[in-house]
């Protein structure tokens, strides 16, 4: 997979937080972001998410129905 153009880890981290926060999960947003980022970019998103919103593992329950959750550990 090629790296996504115009990549911004903070923007993606914020969009993922919005997708999992509150009642329900916006699976389309999660898949759209994580399904179009390479491994290095997903690691950058993980780091940005941890910095901006706390540990990824705190949100893991919200992501358990998404196949990509293993990629952001």
C-alpha contacts under 8 A as a table, 3 or more apart, distances in Angstrom:
res1	aa1	res2	aa2	distance
1	X	37	X	7.60
1	X	38	X	5.78
2	X	37	X	7.70
2	X	38	X	6.40
3	X	7	X	7.95
3	X	36	X	7.99
3	X	37	X	5.97
3	X	38	X	5.37
3	X	41	X	7.12
4	X	7	X	5.70
4	X	36	X	6.57
4	X	37	X	5.68
4	X	38	X	7.35
7	X	41	X	7.88
8	X	11	X	5.35
8	X	12	X	6.31
9	X	12	X	5.11
9	X	13	X	5.98
9	X	41	X	7.20
9	X	44	X	5.84
9	X	45	X	4.65
9	X	48	X	6.06
10	X	13	X	4.99
10	X	14	X	6.13
10	X	45	X	6.80
10	X	48	X	5.53
10	X	49	X	7.19
10	X	52	X	7.90
11	X	14	X	5.23
11	X	15	X	6.21
12	X	15	X	5.03
12	X	16	X	6.09
12	X	33	X	6.88
12	X	45	X	6.48
13	X	16	X	5.11
13	X	17	X	6.16
13	X	45	X	5.58
13	X	46	X	7.33
13	X	48	X	6.10
13	X	49	X	4.85
13	X	52	X	7.75
14	X	17	X	5.06
14	X	18	X	6.23
14	X	49	X	7.24
14	X	52	X	7.85
15	X	18	X	5.12
15	X	19	X	6.15
15	X	29	X	7.58
16	X	19	X	4.89
16	X	20	X	6.37
16	X	29	X	7.20
16	X	30	X	6.10
16	X	33	X	7.91
17	X	20	X	5.36
17	X	21	X	5.80
17	X	49	X	7.77
17	X	53	X	7.48
18	X	21	X	5.26
19	X	25	X	5.66
19	X	26	X	4.73
19	X	27	X	7.24
19	X	29	X	6.46
19	X	30	X	6.76
20	X	23	X	7.99
20	X	24	X	7.04
20	X	25	X	4.93
20	X	26	X	6.55
20	X	59	X	7.34
20	X	62	X	5.92
20	X	63	X	7.20
21	X	24	X	7.73
21	X	25	X	7.34
22	X	25	X	7.86
25	X	62	X	6.92
25	X	63	X	7.80
26	X	29	X	5.66
26	X	30	X	6.65
27	X	30	X	5.07
27	X	31	X	6.06
27	X	66	X	7.09
28	X	31	X	5.24
28	X	32	X	5.89
29	X	32	X	4.99
29	X	33	X	6.14
30	X	33	X	5.33
30	X	34	X	5.99
30	X	35	X	7.82
30	X	66	X	7.97
31	X	34	X	5.34
31	X	35	X	5.12
31	X	36	X	7.86
31	X	66	X	7.80
31	X	68	X	7.40
32	X	35	X	5.49
32	X	36	X	6.24
33	X	36	X	5.56
33	X	37	X	6.56
34	X	37	X	5.40
34	X	42	X	6.80
34	X	68	X	6.83
35	X	68	X	7.54
37	X	40	X	7.97
37	X	41	X	5.69
37	X	42	X	6.13
38	X	41	X	5.32
38	X	42	X	6.26
39	X	42	X	5.08
39	X	43	X	6.28
39	X	71	X	7.72
40	X	43	X	5.18
40	X	44	X	6.39
41	X	44	X	4.96
41	X	45	X	6.17
42	X	45	X	4.92
42	X	46	X	6.15
42	X	71	X	7.36
42	X	72	X	6.27
43	X	46	X	4.98
43	X	47	X	6.28
43	X	72	X	6.69
44	X	47	X	5.10
44	X	48	X	6.13
45	X	48	X	5.04
45	X	49	X	5.92
46	X	49	X	5.06
46	X	50	X	6.14
46	X	56	X	6.92
46	X	72	X	6.08
46	X	73	X	7.65
47	X	50	X	5.15
47	X	51	X	6.27
48	X	51	X	5.08
48	X	52	X	6.02
49	X	52	X	5.14
49	X	53	X	5.46
49	X	54	X	6.70
49	X	55	X	7.31
49	X	56	X	6.83
50	X	53	X	5.51
50	X	54	X	4.48
50	X	55	X	4.72
50	X	56	X	6.05
51	X	54	X	6.08
51	X	55	X	7.93
54	X	58	X	7.46
55	X	58	X	5.63
55	X	59	X	7.55
56	X	59	X	5.43
56	X	60	X	6.42
56	X	72	X	7.85
56	X	73	X	7.32
57	X	60	X	4.86
57	X	61	X	7.88
57	X	73	X	7.61
58	X	61	X	7.31
59	X	62	X	5.39
59	X	63	X	6.64
60	X	63	X	4.99
60	X	64	X	6.02
60	X	69	X	7.21
61	X	64	X	5.20
62	X	65	X	7.56
63	X	66	X	5.38
63	X	69	X	5.99
64	X	67	X	7.51
64	X	69	X	6.58
66	X	69	X	5.87
67	X	70	X	7.02
68	X	71	X	5.39
68	X	72	X	7.21
69	X	72	X	5.57
69	X	73	X	6.98
70	X	73	X	5.64
